[in-house]
Amino acid sequence: MDNLLRERIYNNTLVPALEADTQFFLRRIAGEHDLAFEEIRMLARAARDLEMWRETPLATRWQEWEEQVQPNSPDRKRELFQRLENHLQDLRSQETVYPTEPLRGLTHTKPQLFERPAPAKVFTLCPFFSKDANCCGLHTIEAASGCALGCSFCTVSASLGDTVEFSADLAERLAEVELDPDHFYHVSTGQFSDSLVWGNRYGILDALFAFARTHPNVQLELKTKSDRIDYLLSHEIPDNVLCTWLINTDTIIRNEEHGTATLRGRLQSARSLAHRGCRIGFHINPVIRYRGWGEEYPSLVGQLMALFSPDEVDLISLGAISFTPAAVKEIRRRGGESKVLQMSLVEDPQGKLTYPLDTRVELYSTLYRAMQPWQRKVFVFLCMETDPVWQAVFGGAISVHDELERLFYSHHRSAISAA
């Protein structure tokens, strides 16, 4: 293979994104073993994973394997690749252990903020809707798109990077939305960006509150990982606005949610709003299995129950970590230390990569048992899960999407009546 062709191949893999020493190593062995494009791509991906997992670099491991394989063996290259595959599989199958010194995420850069007209369909069905999972029928408002909080597993950042675009004409576009007054709508702005971290920039919260007041049959959910509630503390919050926090254990926040508010900050913000009578909720998502999860997630639930009474919490959702194949590819491209891809993943009915069913059931069941005092008092549900998982966790399944929507409506009306 000539040098020009090999350079083109390198540029179509993760090689240019790797550390300099690893790039030099890959270029050397590509020549020594006359590697094909797929082989170079496979090695680059493996090298990236080892960098992100804070494991021994591929160059070091490869040299060890070269010393163990006969130099004149006709199957030398195949044996080396097999050792690599076995090594990666061993790492994925082992219990994930987070280091004492937290993982270093991506270099945090100031996001680029832009105004642009709202998209043609500013009010749409959730992009993750699937007929193969129990779904709450969520609709979304694209008030902003893009997030720069720095979570290693973020699919929004994976697709949009550090660019954030705001719908400058949001109020006008929402005024044009026609809804069936006899239908209940669960609506969120947190699918494409954090709902609260930007405050009222470009008047987005003004526009959303006006929309909520105009449509009392809407439950407008503001979903956040921030502790920014200044606008909410200084404005009257419509009864049909629900503020929710995505929360996780301190271990996951320190290692995988770089740039977000601390757990304490999120819970204290929720406490402040609940004290004012604001409707609140929590999403424990993504639930991640690692050494210590079985103690830390129940402890997280314990903190919720210590800080809030059940009648202050509208809902709690549980969701295991999952990725689209495109998001996995982009997470590797971005880099930064992370353990979220150091796990055995399977494809779910929606085509996402996530834990096997029995692992998800174990995670959810552990959390739900910890909620025992609240089980009949707070609406707890699973995010985008199938009937077998619901059955195993709750002892019952919701097999029709409309049924879950009806539960949302029932809890929404109860909360409005109690307000």
N, C-alpha and C positions, 0 to 999 in steps of 0.2 A: 504494500500500500504506500503510495507516495505521500510526502509530507503535507502537501496542500489538501489532499483529500482527508488525511487524518485530522488536520486542523478544523476542517468543516464538521467532521464528526464530533470532535471535542465540543465545538460551539453549540451542538444540538443535544448536549447532555448536561449534567450538573458539574462537569469538570471545571468550568470557569468560576463557579461559585464556591469551590472548595478552598481550603487553606493552601498556601503556596507549596509547602512541603508535600502535601498530598497530591497536588497537581503534578509536581515533578515526578513523584513515584508512579502515578498512573501513566504518564507519558513514557516512562522508562519501560514498564512491563508491557505496555501496548506494543512497543517495538519488539521487545524480546520474544513475546508469544504470538506476534502477528494477530492481535485481537480484532475481531469483527465489531461492527457498530453495537450490536446488542450486548456483547461481552463488555465493551467499554462502558456502555450505559449502566449495566448491572453493577459493575465495580464502582462507578461514580455514585450510584444510589446507595450502595452499601457503605462507602466511605462517608457519605453525608450522614447517614443514620448513626454511625459510630461517633462522629463528631457531635451530633445533637444529643446523643445519649450520654455523653461524657465517658465514653469507653476508650480502651486502648486503640490508638489509631490503626487504620487498616494496614499501613506500610509496615508497622511493627509486627502485626499478626502475620502478614503475608511472608515476611522474612522468616519467621519461626516455622511456618508450614513448608517453605522452600527447603529448609534444612532437614525436614522430616520426610520429604518425598524424594525418591531416587532421581538424580539429575538426568539420567538417560532414559527414564521411563517413557514409553510411547504415549501413556495416558497422563503425563505429568500435568498438563493444563486442566484436564478434567478433574483430576484428584485435588488440585488446588482450589478449583471452584466449588467442589463438593465440600471441602473443609470450611470454606467461607459460608456456604449455605447452612451447614450444620451449626456453625458458630452463631449466626444470626438467629436461627431458630431456637437455639438454647437461650439466648438473651431474651427473646420474646416470650418464651414459655416460663422463664423464671419470674418470681415475685418482683414487681417494680419497687425499687428502693430509692427514695429521695435522699440526696446527700445532706450532711449537716450544713455545709455552705450552699445556699440556694443556687439553683441553676441560673445561668445568665441568659436572659431572653434576647430578643433583637435589640439593637441599639435604638433607643427611643428618640424619635425625631418629631419635631413639631409638625402637626398635620397641615396640609395645604387646604384651605377653606375656600369654597367657591359658591356663588349663587348661580342658580340656573332655573329655568321654568320647570314647574312640576311635570312629572312624566304624564304621558297621555292618559294612562289609567292610574290616577293617584290613589284610588280606593280599589283594592283587589283581594282575591282569595289568597290565603297564605301560600307562598311558593313551595312549601314543604308538604302541602296537602297530599294525602295518599288514600286511595280506597282500600289499601291492604293493611291499614292500621287504624285504630280508634282515634278519631280526630275531633277536636272541639269546634271545627268549622270556623277557625280564626280568619278574620279579614285584616288586611294591613293598610296603613296609610304611610306613604313614602314622604315623610316630612324631611328626612335627610338620609343620605346613603353614604356609608363609609364610617370606619371606626379606627381610632388610633390608640386604644387603650393597651394594646400589646399582648393580648391573650394568645398563647402559642397555638391553640386549637381553633381560633376564630375563623369561621368560613367567610365572614364579611371582609375581614382584613386580607384573607387569602385571595379574594377576588378583586378587591378595590385598593389594596395597599394603604398608604397614608393620606389619600385624597378623600376629602369629605365635601359632598355637594348638598346644598340646602335648597329646598323648594321655596324660592323667594315669593311666589304668588300663591302660597298654600291656602291662605284664607279665601281667596277668590275661587280657587279650584274646588275646595271643599264645599263652598256655598252652592256649587253646581251639582253636587252628588245627590241623587235621588234614591231614597231608601223606602222600603215597604214599611209603613208605620205599624203594621201588625206582626212584623217579624223581629226577632231579637238578634242583635249583631254583637258578637264578641270581636273587638277591634284592638289592634296594637300598632305601635310605631316602632317597636323594638326588634324588627326582623332585619332591618338594613342598617341600623345605627343604634347607639345607646339613646334612650328616650330623654334622659335628664342631664347628661354630662355637658351638653351645650347650652343649658339654660334656655333663655328666651331669644337666643340669637335669631335675627331676621324675623322675629315675631312668631316663631313656630308654636310656642306654647299658648300664646294668645289665640292663634288660629284653632288649635286643637280644643281649647276650652270652649270657644264659641261653637264649634262643631258638636261637642258633647251637650251643650245647653240646647242646641237646636233639635237634637235627636235623643229624647229620653229613652228610647228603645235600644240605645247603644251602651255597651259596657266598654269604655275606652281605657285600655290598660297602658300605663307608662312603665316600661320595663328598663331597669338600670343596674349597673355594677358600680355606680358612683355614689357619693354622699352629698351631691349637690342638690339641695332642696330650697335654695333661697327664694326662688320664684313661688314655690308652693307655700312657703311660710308667709309670704306677703300678699297672696291673692286668695280669694274665696274659691275653694275647690268644688266643682260640681259634684253632686251626689253620685253620678254615674261614672266618675273617674276612679280608677283603681291603680294604685302605685305598687309596683312589685319589684323585688330585688332578686337578682340571680345571686345565690350565695354558695359558698363551698368551704371546705375545711381550710384552716390556716396553711397547712402543708401545700395544698393545691394553689392557693392564692399566692404564696411566696414563690413557688417554683414555676407556675404556668400562667398566672394572671397578672403579669407585669404591667404596671401603669394603672391598675384599678384601685378603688378604695379598699382599705383593709376590711376584714370581716367586722371588726368592731365599729368602723366608720359606717358601714352599710346598716348594721343593726341599730345603731344609735340614730341614724337618719329616719329609719322606719319607726323607731320609738317616738321620735319627735312628732312625726305626722300622725301616728296613731293617737297620741295625746291630744291632738287637735280634732280628732274625730274622723280623720281621713281613712278611707278604706285601703287596706294594704294586703299584700300577699308575698309569697316566696316561691322561687323556683330553685330547687337543689339540682343544679345542672351545670356542667356535666358531672355525673357521678363517676369516679375513677377508682379502680381497684389498685391498691398499693399497700406496702407493708404499713400496717397501723390503721387502715381504713375502717376495720371492724370496730375500733374504739372511737375513732375521731368523728365519723359520721353520726353515730348515736349521740356523741357529745355535742355536736352541732345542733341536733334536734333538741337536746336538753337546754341549750342556750336560748333557743326560740321560746320554749315553754316557760323558761324562767323570766324572760323579758316581756312576754305578751300573754294576754288571756285569750282563750280560744275564740271569744266573740269579737276580738279585734282583727282576726286573721280570716280573710275571705277564702283563700285557697293556698294550697301547697302542691306543687307539681314535682315529679321526680323524672329524671331523664338521664340515661347512660350516655357516655361519650360516643359519638358517631361522626363519620366523615363521608363525604362523597369522594369518589376516586379522584376527581379534579382537585378537591381541597387537599388531599394527601400530597398530590404532586406539587401544589403551590406551597404547602408548608415546608416541604423539603427545599424548594427553591429559595425561600426566604431565609431558612436556617435559624440560628439561635439555639441555645441548649434547651432541650425539652425531652420528656420521657413519653409523650402522648402516643408516639408511634411505636414504642417499645412494648408491644402487646400483641397477643394472638387475636386477630380480627376475622370475623366472618361477614358475609354479605346478608343483610336483612331484606325483608320483602320490598323495601323502597329502593334497593340497590346501594344502600349506604354500608360502610364497613363499621362494625361495632362488635361488642362482646357476644360470645355464644349465648343462646337463650338461658341455659342453666346459670351462667354467671350473672346475667342481668336479673334473673329472679332472685338470686342470693343477695345482690346489692339492694334491690328494692325492698325485699322482705325484711332485711336487717333494719333499714330506715323506718319502714312502716311499723315494725314491732316497737321501735323506740318512741313512736308517736301514740302508743296505746292510750294514754289519758285523753288524747284529742281525737281519736279515730272516729267517733260518732258526732264530733262537734265541729270539725273543720273539713272542708271539701278537699280531699286528697285524690290526685289522679296521676296517671302515667302519661308522659308526653310521647305520642306517636308510637305506641306499643300495640302488639297483637293480642287477640283473645286469649291464647294460651298463657301469656305472661300475666294478663289481668286475672285470669282464673287462679294461677298459682299464688299470686301475691295477695289478692283480696278475697279469693274464694268465690269469685263471680266474674263474669265477662260482660262487656258492653259490645254487642256485635253489630249494632247499627249506629252509624255516625250521628244521626239525628238524636239518638238517645243521649249521647254525651253532650250535645248542644243543649238539649232540654235540661240536663243537670246544671249546666252553666247558667241557663236562664232562671232556673229555680233559685239557685244561690244568689244570683244577681238581684232578683226581686226581693228576696228575704233581707239582703243587706240594705237595699234602698228603703224598705219599710222600717228597718231598725234605726236608720240614720236620723 
